[in-house]
């Protein structure tokens, strides 16, 4: 059986921490930012942990 390729879309969106947790950027900051309050844009900056319900699928796509 051939090696499974890492899903290129997932590898761009998620990174793995040293302890093996998955981190992702928050959504809602890419465009239409002028209309959003500064407070909301600040809150959306930084990374958050991938939801527990999505971890299994994300790890499979990353080949973990």
C-alpha positions as CSV (number, residue, x, y, z in Angstrom):
1,X,0.0,0.0,0.0
2,X,1.4,3.5,-0.9
3,X,2.2,6.1,1.7
4,X,-0.7,8.4,2.5
5,X,-0.1,12.0,1.5
6,X,-0.7,14.8,4.0
7,X,-3.8,16.8,3.1
8,X,-2.3,20.1,1.8
9,X,-5.3,22.2,2.8
10,X,-5.1,20.9,6.4
11,X,-1.4,21.4,6.8
12,X,-1.8,25.1,5.9
13,X,-4.5,25.6,8.5
14,X,-3.3,23.6,11.5
15,X,-0.1,23.3,13.4
16,X,0.9,20.7,16.0
17,X,2.2,21.8,19.4
18,X,5.0,20.0,21.2
19,X,2.5,18.1,23.3
20,X,0.6,17.0,20.2
21,X,-2.4,19.3,20.4
22,X,-3.7,21.0,17.3
23,X,-3.9,24.8,17.0
24,X,-5.6,26.9,14.4
25,X,-6.2,30.5,13.5
26,X,-9.6,31.9,14.3
27,X,-12.0,32.7,11.5
28,X,-13.5,36.1,10.6
29,X,-10.4,38.3,10.1
30,X,-9.5,37.8,6.5
31,X,-11.8,40.3,4.8
32,X,-14.6,42.8,5.4
33,X,-12.5,43.9,8.4
34,X,-13.5,47.6,8.1
35,X,-17.0,46.8,9.2
36,X,-16.0,44.9,12.3
37,X,-15.2,46.5,15.6
38,X,-11.6,46.7,16.7
39,X,-12.5,44.8,19.8
40,X,-13.8,41.9,17.8
41,X,-10.7,41.9,15.5
42,X,-8.4,41.8,18.5
43,X,-10.4,39.0,20.0
44,X,-10.0,37.0,16.8
45,X,-6.3,37.4,16.7
46,X,-4.0,34.6,17.9
47,X,-4.6,30.8,17.8
48,X,-7.1,28.5,19.5
49,X,-7.2,24.7,20.0
50,X,-9.1,22.7,17.4
51,X,-12.5,21.6,18.7
52,X,-12.4,18.1,20.3
53,X,-15.1,16.9,17.7
54,X,-12.7,17.8,14.8
55,X,-9.4,16.5,16.2
56,X,-9.8,12.9,15.0
57,X,-10.6,14.0,11.4
58,X,-7.8,16.6,11.4
59,X,-5.2,14.2,12.6
60,X,-6.2,11.7,9.9
61,X,-5.8,14.3,7.2
62,X,-2.4,15.3,8.6
63,X,-1.3,11.7,8.6
64,X,-0.9,11.4,12.4
